[in-house]
Amino acid sequence: MKSRKAGPPDGGYGWVVVMSAFFIMGLTAAVLKNFGLFFLDIQSHFGVLSSTTSWVTSTTIAMFHLGAPVASVLTIQFSQRVVIIVGGLLAASGMLLASLDLSLPWLYLTMGILQGIGISFSWIPANSMVSHYFARWRPIAYAIASSGECVFSILFSPFFQWLIEVYSWQGCLLIIGGLQLNLCVCGALMRPLEASQSPTQDTKGDAGVVLPKRKCIFQCSLMRKPEFLLYILFAIFAAAAFFIPPLFLVPFANSLGMDNYWPASILSFLALADLVGRLICGWVANMGLCRNLQLLSMVVTLLGVVLLLLPMGHNYWGILVFASLYGFLFGCVVAIQVISIMDIVSLEGFDNGLGLFMLFRSIGGFIGPPAAGWLVDQTNHYSSAFYLSGLCLISSAMFVVLVDRLIQKRKDVGAKVHQAIKGGDWETGIAK
């Protein structure tokens, strides 16, 4: 007798998981998005160029992505709870050690490597847990969880600026490290689902709650999917662009003669618009008004156009408008880019697919900020960084369009084959 196949709970304790993921997003991604507040202080403290300073953020981003496959493997081997707790300890240790201010390479090691791996070990399992607890409400559940990044960014921007002024940037890093210890509490709340299937039972589709542990931990076969390869190219180009605006927005505003709190307030409005974008786009995706990949290609293209226009803002209100548009569209992209992986590889391959997606994204994340910093040094103007970001995003949208067409073409061929087989069975029945 086969065991009954259970589906994701789609509620109940799943909402506790969503709230835990909400705080995890805030204590990881929101902290990373506010690294721009430390940029000028670190640059002036060590007396280095913009491109040299940007390697701190670039290293964090790279390790965040490079640690994703490792986090996926550890999640499969152990549990989301264990990996998140370890990630919280690593992230907090990175900030606490960075506050010692030993040297710039020391910041690369602590704020860069330790913090990046800690963020990865917390962020990846949190996304995985939400995806396994929800099927029908997955888009909106993920949108709510990821909105923690926005809510905390709104709070952190003025808070970090105040901490920097009162305790210096070193003291601010020390306090952030203490806050990130709460990642361990969030991880403890991530209760793993028990597998309810026999080992021989099919786990394809959304019916499987917990994927069985595999002998082949990493599904390399995913790399043979042309759709997934194209989606990885989208990830590389998009990641090269995503981390440039938060890093250079504050220095750009400061170059126009604004006081410290005005640029910090721009980051808060950006985060608020980001929150609205995630919730609205998650709701639209949940309604199924259009395909996720269609929606993703549209918002990525619009995001690129907005970044190309952002340097036209030469005062506080002009920058605020473009930054808010950027935040809204960025939120839309974040709300659907992860769940779109499931449209390509299904739930069974999601954990490994997300790990590979983040791994290759590290290429763009590692190159983007230093390349933008180099352009700023060469042109002596921050607008060149936004031009680079906009062009990368518009280029990345083309790959999403190709992915969507390939998937639809494959579905059309499958439907025709199914119809032909069904028609053949009907004719055979008539002949009999």
VEXDREN-2710 file (C-alpha; in Angstrom, 1 decimal):
% VEXDREN-2710
k/r/px/py/pz
1/MET/0.0/0.0/0.0
2/LYS/1.4/3.4/-1.0
3/SER/1.6/6.1/1.5
4/ARG/-0.6/9.1/1.0
5/LYS/1.1/12.0/-0.7
6/ALA/0.8/15.1/1.4
7/GLY/1.0/18.6/0.0
8/PRO/2.5/21.7/1.5
9/PRO/0.5/23.0/4.5
10/ASP/-0.2/26.3/2.8
11/GLY/-0.8/27.9/6.2
12/GLY/-0.7/27.1/9.9
13/TYR/2.9/27.0/11.1
14/GLY/3.9/28.1/7.6
15/TRP/3.1/31.7/8.6
16/VAL/5.5/31.5/11.5
17/VAL/8.1/30.4/9.0
18/VAL/7.2/33.4/6.8
19/MET/7.7/35.8/9.7
20/SER/11.0/34.2/10.6
21/ALA/12.1/34.6/7.0
22/PHE/10.9/38.2/7.2
23/PHE/13.3/38.9/10.0
24/ILE/16.1/37.0/8.3
25/MET/15.7/39.0/5.2
26/GLY/15.9/42.2/7.3
27/LEU/19.0/41.2/9.2
28/THR/20.9/40.1/6.1
29/ALA/19.9/41.8/2.9
30/ALA/18.8/45.1/4.5
31/VAL/22.2/45.4/6.2
32/LEU/23.9/44.7/2.9
33/LYS/21.8/47.3/1.1
34/ASN/22.9/50.0/3.6
35/PHE/26.6/49.4/3.1
36/GLY/26.6/52.6/1.1
37/LEU/26.3/54.6/4.3
38/PHE/29.8/53.4/5.3
39/PHE/31.4/54.0/1.9
40/LEU/32.7/57.6/2.3
41/ASP/33.8/57.1/5.9
42/ILE/35.8/54.0/5.1
43/GLN/37.2/55.6/2.0
44/SER/38.4/58.8/3.9
45/HIS/39.6/56.7/6.9
46/PHE/42.0/54.6/4.7
47/GLY/42.6/57.3/2.1
48/VAL/41.9/55.0/-0.9
49/LEU/40.1/55.3/-4.3
50/SER/36.4/54.5/-4.8
51/SER/37.2/51.4/-6.7
52/THR/39.4/50.1/-3.8
53/THR/36.7/50.8/-1.2
54/SER/34.0/49.2/-3.3
55/TRP/35.8/45.8/-3.0
56/VAL/34.5/45.6/0.6
57/THR/30.9/45.4/-0.7
58/SER/31.9/43.5/-3.8
59/THR/33.5/40.7/-1.6
60/THR/30.4/40.5/0.6
61/ILE/28.2/40.2/-2.5
62/ALA/30.5/37.6/-4.1
63/MET/30.6/35.4/-0.9
64/PHE/26.9/35.8/-0.5
65/HIS/26.4/34.2/-3.9
66/LEU/29.4/31.7/-3.8
67/GLY/28.1/30.4/-0.5
68/ALA/24.7/29.6/-2.0
69/PRO/25.5/26.1/-3.4
70/VAL/27.2/25.2/-0.1
71/ALA/24.1/26.4/1.8
72/SER/21.9/24.3/-0.5
73/VAL/24.0/21.2/0.0
74/LEU/24.1/21.7/3.8
75/THR/20.3/22.3/3.8
76/ILE/19.7/19.0/2.1
77/GLN/22.1/17.1/4.3
78/PHE/21.0/18.6/7.6
79/SER/18.1/21.1/7.8
80/GLN/17.3/24.7/7.2
81/ARG/17.3/25.4/11.0
82/VAL/20.9/24.3/11.5
83/VAL/22.3/26.2/8.5
84/ILE/20.5/29.4/9.4
85/ILE/21.9/29.3/13.0
86/VAL/25.4/28.7/11.6
87/GLY/24.9/31.6/9.2
88/GLY/23.8/33.9/12.0
89/LEU/26.9/33.2/14.0
90/LEU/29.1/33.8/11.0
91/ALA/27.4/37.1/10.0
92/ALA/27.5/38.4/13.6
93/SER/31.2/37.4/13.9
94/GLY/32.0/39.2/10.7
95/MET/30.7/42.5/11.9
96/LEU/32.0/42.2/15.4
97/LEU/35.6/41.5/14.1
98/ALA/35.3/44.3/11.4
99/SER/34.7/46.8/14.2
100/LEU/38.3/46.2/15.4
101/ASP/39.4/48.3/12.3
102/LEU/42.8/46.6/11.9
103/SER/43.2/47.4/8.2
104/LEU/41.4/47.5/4.8
105/PRO/42.2/43.9/4.0
106/TRP/40.8/43.0/7.4
107/LEU/37.5/44.5/6.3
108/TYR/37.7/42.4/3.1
109/LEU/38.0/39.3/5.3
110/THR/35.4/40.2/8.0
111/MET/32.8/42.5/6.3
112/GLY/33.4/40.7/3.0
113/ILE/34.0/37.0/3.5
114/LEU/32.6/36.2/6.9
115/GLN/29.6/38.5/6.5
116/GLY/28.9/37.3/3.0
117/ILE/29.0/33.6/3.9
118/GLY/26.8/34.3/6.9
119/ILE/24.2/36.1/4.8
120/SER/24.2/33.2/2.3
121/PHE/23.8/30.5/5.0
122/SER/20.8/32.5/6.4
123/TRP/19.1/33.7/3.2
124/ILE/19.2/30.6/1.1
125/PRO/17.5/28.2/3.7
126/ALA/14.9/30.8/4.6
127/ASN/13.8/31.0/0.9
128/SER/13.9/27.2/0.7
129/MET/11.7/26.8/3.8
130/VAL/9.0/29.3/2.5
131/SER/8.9/27.5/-0.8
132/HIS/8.4/24.1/0.8
133/TYR/5.7/25.3/3.2
134/PHE/3.5/26.9/0.5
135/ALA/2.2/26.0/-3.0
136/ARG/-1.0/27.9/-3.7
137/TRP/0.0/31.0/-1.8
138/ARG/3.7/30.7/-2.6
139/PRO/4.1/34.0/-4.5
140/ILE/2.4/36.1/-1.8
141/ALA/4.1/34.2/1.0
142/TYR/7.5/34.8/-0.6
143/ALA/6.6/38.5/-1.2
144/ILE/5.7/39.0/2.5
145/ALA/8.9/37.2/3.6
146/SER/11.2/39.2/1.3
147/SER/9.5/42.4/2.3
148/GLY/11.5/42.2/5.5
149/GLU/14.4/43.5/3.6
150/CYS/12.4/46.6/2.7
151/VAL/11.0/47.2/6.2
152/PHE/14.3/46.9/7.9
153/SER/16.0/49.1/5.2
154/ILE/13.5/51.9/6.0
155/LEU/14.4/51.6/9.7
156/PHE/18.1/50.9/9.2
157/SER/19.0/53.9/7.0
158/PRO/18.4/56.7/9.5
159/PHE/19.4/54.4/12.4
160/PHE/22.8/53.5/11.0
161/GLN/23.4/57.1/10.1
162/TRP/22.7/58.1/13.7
163/LEU/25.0/55.3/15.0
164/ILE/27.8/56.4/12.7
165/GLU/27.6/60.0/13.9
166/VAL/27.4/59.0/17.6
167/TYR/29.6/55.9/17.8
168/SER/31.6/56.2/14.5
169/TRP/31.4/53.6/11.7
170/GLN/33.4/51.1/13.8
171/GLY/30.9/51.3/16.7
172/CYS/28.0/51.0/14.3
173/LEU/29.5/47.7/12.9
174/LEU/29.8/46.4/16.5
175/ILE/26.1/47.1/17.2
176/ILE/25.0/45.6/13.8
177/GLY/26.9/42.4/14.8
178/GLY/24.9/42.2/18.0
179/LEU/21.6/42.6/16.1
180/GLN/22.6/39.9/13.7
181/LEU/22.8/37.3/16.5
182/ASN/19.0/37.3/16.3
183/LEU/19.4/35.3/13.1
184/CYS/20.0/32.3/15.4
185/VAL/16.6/32.9/17.1
186/CYS/14.9/33.1/13.7
187/GLY/16.7/29.8/12.6
188/ALA/15.4/28.0/15.8
189/LEU/11.9/28.8/14.7
190/MET/12.4/27.1/11.3
191/ARG/10.7/23.8/12.1
192/PRO/11.6/21.3/9.3
193/LEU/8.7/19.4/7.7
194/GLU/8.6/15.7/8.1
195/ALA/8.7/13.7/4.8
196/SER/5.4/11.8/4.3
197/GLN/6.4/9.9/1.2
198/SER/7.9/6.5/0.6
199/PRO/11.4/6.5/-1.0
200/THR/10.0/5.1/-4.2
201/GLN/7.2/7.6/-4.5
202/ASP/7.3/10.3/-7.2
203/THR/8.3/13.7/-5.8
204/LYS/7.8/15.8/-8.9
205/GLY/5.6/18.9/-8.9
206/ASP/4.3/20.8/-5.9
207/ALA/3.0/17.7/-4.1
208/GLY/6.3/16.9/-2.4
209/VAL/6.7/18.7/0.9
210/VAL/10.2/17.7/1.8
211/LEU/12.6/16.4/-0.9
212/PRO/14.3/13.2/0.1
213/LYS/18.0/13.3/0.7
214/ARG/19.8/12.4/-2.5
215/LYS/23.0/10.4/-3.1
216/CYS/23.8/12.9/-5.9
217/ILE/23.5/16.0/-3.7
218/PHE/23.9/18.5/-6.6
219/GLN/21.8/18.0/-9.7
220/CYS/24.3/18.9/-12.4
221/SER/21.7/17.9/-15.0
222/LEU/20.0/21.3/-14.5
223/MET/22.9/22.8/-16.4
224/ARG/21.8/20.9/-19.5
225/LYS/18.6/22.8/-19.6
226/PRO/19.0/25.6/-22.2
227/GLU/16.3/27.6/-20.3
228/PHE/18.2/27.4/-17.1
229/LEU/21.5/28.4/-18.8
230/LEU/19.8/31.5/-20.2
231/TYR/18.3/32.3/-16.8
232/ILE/21.8/32.1/-15.4
233/LEU/23.0/34.7/-18.0
234/PHE/20.1/36.9/-16.8
235/ALA/21.3/36.4/-13.2
236/ILE/24.9/37.5/-14.1
237/PHE/23.9/40.6/-15.9
238/ALA/21.2/41.6/-13.4
239/ALA/23.5/41.0/-10.4
240/ALA/26.2/43.3/-12.0
241/ALA/23.5/46.0/-11.9
242/PHE/21.6/45.4/-8.7
243/PHE/24.2/46.3/-6.2
244/ILE/25.5/49.4/-7.9
245/PRO/22.7/51.9/-7.1
246/PRO/22.5/51.3/-3.3
247/LEU/26.3/51.6/-3.1
248/PHE/26.6/54.9/-5.1
249/LEU/23.3/56.6/-4.4
250/VAL/24.5/58.1/-1.1
251/PRO/27.8/59.3/-2.5
252/PHE/26.0/60.7/-5.6
253/ALA/23.6/62.7/-3.4
254/ASN/26.5/63.9/-1.2
255/SER/28.3/65.1/-4.4
256/LEU/25.4/67.4/-5.0
257/GLY/25.9/69.1/-1.6
258/MET/23.3/67.3/0.4
259/ASP/23.7/66.8/4.2
260/ASN/24.1/63.3/5.5
261/TYR/20.5/62.7/6.6
262/TRP/19.0/63.7/3.2
263/PRO/20.7/60.8/1.4
264/ALA/19.8/58.5/4.2
265/SER/16.1/59.5/3.9
266/ILE/16.3/58.7/0.1
267/LEU/17.4/55.2/1.0
268/SER/14.4/54.9/3.4
269/PHE/11.9/56.1/0.6
270/LEU/13.6/53.6/-1.8
271/ALA/13.1/50.8/0.7
272/LEU/9.4/51.8/1.2
273/ALA/8.8/51.8/-2.6
274/ASP/10.6/48.4/-2.7
275/LEU/8.2/47.1/-0.1
276/VAL/5.2/48.2/-2.1
277/GLY/6.6/46.7/-5.3
278/ARG/7.2/43.3/-3.7
279/LEU/3.7/43.1/-2.3
280/ILE/1.9/44.3/-5.4
281/CYS/4.0/42.1/-7.7
282/GLY/3.5/39.1/-5.5
283/TRP/-0.2/39.7/-5.5
284/VAL/-0.3/40.1/-9.3
285/ALA/1.8/36.9/-9.7
286/ASN/-0.5/35.0/-7.3
287/MET/-3.5/36.1/-9.5
288/GLY/-1.9/34.6/-12.6
289/LEU/-2.8/37.6/-14.8
290/CYS/0.4/36.8/-16.8
291/ARG/3.3/34.4/-16.7
292/ASN/6.0/35.1/-14.1
293/LEU/8.7/35.3/-16.8
294/GLN/6.6/37.8/-18.9
295/LEU/6.2/40.0/-15.8
296/LEU/9.9/39.7/-14.9
297/SER/11.1/40.8/-18.4
298/MET/8.8/43.8/-18.3
299/VAL/9.8/45.1/-14.9
300/VAL/13.6/44.5/-15.5
301/THR/13.5/46.5/-18.7
302/LEU/11.6/49.4/-17.0
303/LEU/14.1/49.2/-14.1
304/GLY/17.0/49.6/-16.5
305/VAL/15.4/52.7/-18.1
306/VAL/14.8/54.3/-14.7
307/LEU/18.5/53.9/-13.8
308/LEU/19.6/55.5/-17.1
309/LEU/17.4/58.5/-16.3
310/LEU/18.3/58.7/-12.5
311/PRO/21.4/61.0/-13.0
312/MET/19.0/63.6/-14.5
313/GLY/17.9/64.4/-10.9
314/HIS/20.2/67.2/-9.8
315/ASN/18.4/68.0/-6.5
316/TYR/16.8/66.1/-3.6
317/TRP/13.3/65.8/-5.1
318/GLY/14.5/64.7/-8.5
319/ILE/16.7/61.9/-7.0
320/LEU/13.9/61.0/-4.7
321/VAL/11.4/60.4/-7.6
322/PHE/13.9/58.3/-9.6
323/ALA/15.1/56.4/-6.5
324/SER/11.4/55.6/-5.5
325/LEU/10.7/54.3/-9.1
326/TYR/13.9/52.3/-8.9
327/GLY/12.8/50.9/-5.5
328/PHE/9.3/49.9/-6.7
329/LEU/10.6/48.1/-9.8
330/PHE/13.4/46.5/-7.9
331/GLY/10.9/45.1/-5.5
332/CYS/8.9/43.7/-8.4
333/VAL/11.9/41.9/-9.7
334/VAL/12.9/40.4/-6.3
335/ALA/9.3/39.2/-5.8
336/ILE/9.3/37.0/-8.8
337/GLN/12.9/36.2/-9.9
338/VAL/13.3/33.4/-7.3
339/ILE/9.9/31.8/-7.7
340/SER/10.5/31.9/-11.5
341/ILE/13.2/29.3/-11.0
342/MET/10.5/26.9/-10.1
343/ASP/8.8/27.5/-13.6
344/ILE/12.1/26.2/-15.1
345/VAL/13.3/23.4/-12.8
346/SER/10.1/22.5/-10.8
347/LEU/10.0/22.1/-7.0
348/GLU/12.1/19.0/-7.0
349/GLY/15.1/20.9/-8.5
350/PHE/14.4/24.2/-6.7
351/ASP/17.0/24.0/-3.9
352/ASN/19.8/23.1/-6.2
353/GLY/18.5/25.5/-8.9
354/LEU/18.5/28.3/-6.4
355/GLY/22.0/27.4/-5.3
356/LEU/23.3/27.4/-8.9
357/PHE/21.4/30.6/-9.7
358/MET/23.1/32.4/-6.7
359/LEU/26.5/30.8/-7.5
360/PHE/26.6/32.3/-11.0
361/ARG/25.1/35.5/-9.9
362/SER/28.3/36.0/-7.9
363/ILE/30.1/36.7/-11.1
364/GLY/28.0/39.8/-11.8
365/GLY/27.9/40.8/-8.1
366/PHE/31.7/40.6/-7.8
367/ILE/32.4/42.5/-11.0
368/GLY/29.6/45.1/-11.0
369/PRO/30.5/47.4/-8.0
370/PRO/34.3/47.6/-8.8
371/ALA/33.6/48.2/-12.5
372/ALA/31.2/51.0/-11.5
373/GLY/33.9/52.4/-9.1
374/TRP/36.5/52.3/-11.8
375/LEU/34.2/54.3/-14.1
376/VAL/33.6/56.8/-11.3
377/ASP/37.3/57.2/-10.9
378/GLN/37.8/57.7/-14.6
379/THR/35.0/60.1/-15.2
380/ASN/35.0/61.8/-11.8
381/HIS/31.2/61.6/-11.7
382/TYR/28.9/59.1/-10.1
383/SER/26.4/59.2/-13.0
384/SER/28.5/56.7/-15.0
385/ALA/27.8/54.0/-12.4
386/PHE/24.0/54.4/-13.0
387/TYR/24.5/54.2/-16.7
388/LEU/26.4/51.0/-16.4
389/SER/23.7/49.5/-14.1
390/GLY/20.9/50.5/-16.5
391/LEU/22.6/49.0/-19.6
392/CYS/23.3/45.7/-17.7
393/LEU/19.6/45.4/-16.7
394/ILE/18.2/46.0/-20.2
395/SER/20.6/43.4/-21.5
396/SER/19.6/40.9/-18.9
397/ALA/15.9/41.3/-19.8
398/MET/16.6/39.9/-23.3
399/PHE/17.6/36.6/-21.7
400/VAL/14.4/36.3/-19.7
401/VAL/12.4/36.8/-22.9
402/LEU/14.3/33.9/-24.5
403/VAL/13.7/31.7/-21.5
404/ASP/10.0/32.4/-21.6
405/ARG/9.8/31.6/-25.3
406/LEU/11.7/28.3/-24.9
407/ILE/9.4/27.2/-22.1
408/GLN/6.3/28.1/-24.0
409/LYS/7.6/26.3/-27.1
410/ARG/8.3/23.2/-25.1
411/LYS/4.8/23.3/-23.6
412/ASP/3.2/23.7/-27.0
413/VAL/5.1/20.7/-28.4
414/GLY/4.2/18.6/-25.3
415/ALA/0.5/19.6/-25.7
416/LYS/0.5/18.6/-29.4
417/VAL/2.1/15.2/-28.6
418/HIS/-0.4/14.6/-25.8
419/GLN/-3.2/15.5/-28.1
420/ALA/-1.9/13.2/-30.8
421/ILE/-1.5/10.3/-28.4
422/LYS/-5.0/10.9/-27.0
423/GLY/-6.4/11.1/-30.6
424/GLY/-4.6/7.8/-31.4
425/ASP/-6.1/6.1/-28.4
426/TRP/-9.6/7.3/-29.4
427/GLU/-9.2/6.0/-32.9
428/THR/-7.9/2.6/-31.6
429/GLY/-11.0/2.4/-29.4
430/ILE/-13.3/3.0/-32.4
431/ALA/-11.5/0.4/-34.4
432/LYS/-12.0/-2.1/-31.6
END
